[in-house]
Structure formats: C-alpha cells, structure tokens
Amino acid sequence: MRDFRAIIEKLKIYVSDDIKRKVLDKDISNILKINQARFATMKKRNVTPYEEILRFCEAEKLSCSEIFFD
C-alpha cells in the first residue's frame, strides 16, 4: 500500500490528464473537499484521508486500487 505522498502523487497524475496543467496540493485539497490548512497538516503528519479519496474515486468511477496500491 502506498503512503500519503505517493497517493497524492497518483491523484495529481490522474487529475493532470483532465486539466492539462501542473496540479498543486491546493488543487487536490479542493478536489477532495478538504480545507487547505487541514490538508497541509495531514501531509505533514502522513495521515491519509481515506474517506475523501474513496468518495472522489466513486464520483470519478475510478478504481481505488489504482490509487492505493502499486
């Protein structure tokens, strides 16, 4: 299973294909509907927001195994 930073990088790759520009942490926090300050704290503490990521995967019809596992 990937850690927080690897999961976020995978999300950035997925989102960048849709918006055709560099994706920043603030973009991911907005997509996951997480306050940017809370997202930064989660990143610092390496705490993965599983529920928010699972909701995003469901909305995008994306397999969560692509995000969480190698």
C-alpha positions in Angstrom: 0.0 0.0 0.0 1.2 3.5 -0.8 1.9 6.2 1.7 0.2 9.6 1.8 2.7 11.3 -0.5 2.6 8.5 -3.1 -1.2 8.5 -3.1 -1.3 12.3 -3.6 1.1 12.0 -6.5 -1.0 9.3 -8.1 -4.1 11.6 -7.7 -2.1 14.5 -9.2 -1.3 12.4 -12.3 -4.9 11.4 -12.7 -6.2 14.9 -12.4 -3.5 16.4 -14.6 -4.7 14.3 -17.5 -8.1 16.1 -17.2 -7.0 19.7 -16.7 -3.7 19.7 -18.8 -1.6 21.7 -16.3 0.5 21.2 -13.3 -1.6 20.1 -10.3 -0.8 21.6 -7.0 -1.6 20.4 -3.4 -4.3 23.1 -3.2 -6.0 21.6 -6.3 -6.0 18.1 -4.7 -7.3 19.6 -1.4 -10.1 21.3 -3.3 -11.0 18.1 -5.3 -11.1 16.1 -2.1 -13.1 18.9 -0.4 -10.6 19.3 2.4 -9.5 22.7 3.8 -6.0 23.6 2.6 -4.7 24.0 6.1 -6.1 20.7 7.2 -4.6 19.1 4.1 -1.2 20.5 4.8 -1.4 19.2 8.4 -2.4 15.8 7.1 0.5 15.8 4.7 3.0 16.8 7.4 1.7 14.0 9.7 1.4 11.5 6.8 -2.3 10.9 7.6 -4.2 9.7 4.6 -7.8 11.0 4.1 -9.2 7.6 3.1 -12.9 8.6 3.2 -12.4 11.7 1.0 -10.3 9.7 -1.5 -12.8 6.9 -1.7 -15.6 9.5 -2.4 -13.5 11.0 -5.1 -12.9 7.6 -6.7 -16.6 6.8 -6.6 -17.5 10.1 -8.2 -14.9 9.7 -10.9 -15.7 6.0 -11.5 -12.0 5.3 -10.7 -10.8 2.1 -9.1 -9.4 2.9 -5.7 -6.9 0.1 -6.0 -5.2 2.2 -8.7 -4.7 5.0 -6.2 -3.9 3.0 -3.0 -1.8 0.1 -4.4 1.2 -0.4 -6.6 
